[in-house]
Amino acid sequence: MTKHDVSENTSEKENMMWTEAMDNAFIQSMITQEINGYRIGGNFTTQAYKNMVEELSTTLEMNFTKAHLKNRLKTLKNRFSAWYDMF
């Protein structure tokens, strides 16, 4: 097996560039899920992520996955914490 063959069989991480409009839609979707009771103990439920994936995919006409949303939420939390600590 050559190096080329190995790279064909491994999945590459898909990077998504988030825009401000995408962030705003995601935040609004999270707020909606919390209002609807899909955030329990500070964590979104599996159904909340399914709802958000469907809503964002329809609204923004892009393909989102649960992993995309979880990664973006982690990034948003880290950035918020840095700004919060600064002030």
N, C-alpha and C positions, 0 to 999 in steps of 0.2 A: 504494500500500500504506500503510495507516495504522499508527500505533503499536501499536494493538490486534492487527493482523494479524501483526506481527513477533513479538510476545510469544507468540502461539499456536504459532509454528513453532520457537521455541527451547526447548531442554530446560532445565528448571530443576534445580539441584542439590538432591538429596534429603538432608535432614538427618536423622540418626538419633540419638536420645537413648539413650546407653548407660547401663545400670544396673550396679551392682556385681556382680550375678548374671551379667549378660552378659559383663562383663570376666573374671570367674572362669572361665566356660565357655570363653571364647576363649583364655585363658592355658592352661587344661588341654588344649585342643585343639592348641595350638602345641607343648606339651610332648610330647604323643602323636606328633605329626608328626616331631618331632626324634628321638624314640626309634625310630620306624619308619624313619629314615634319609632323610627328605624335606627335610632342611635341609643344604645343601651350601655350604661356604665362607661360613657365616654368613647365608645367604639361603634362604628357603623356596622350594621348587620349585613349578612350576605345578600339579603333582599335589597338593602339600601344600595349596595354596589351594583347589583343587577339593574335597579331602577335608574341609577345615575349613568351607567354605561348606555342604556337604551335612550335616555333623555339627551345626553350629550351627542351621541351618534346621530340622532335625528336632528337636533337643533343645529349642530355645527357641520353636519354632513361629512363626518369623518368616522373612521373605524377606531373605536376605543376599546380597551380591555380593562378588566379589573386591575391588572398589574400597572397599566398606565396611570390609573387614578390613585392607586396606593403610592406609587413612586412620586407623583406630583404632590399629594398630600404631605408626604414626608418632607419634600423640598420646601413647600410653603411653611410648614411648621418650623423648619430650621431657619429660614429667612426671617420669619416673624420673631423667633426667639432672639436672633442676633440684633434686630432693631429694638426689641423690647429691652434687652440688656443695655443697649447704648443709651436709651433715654431713661 
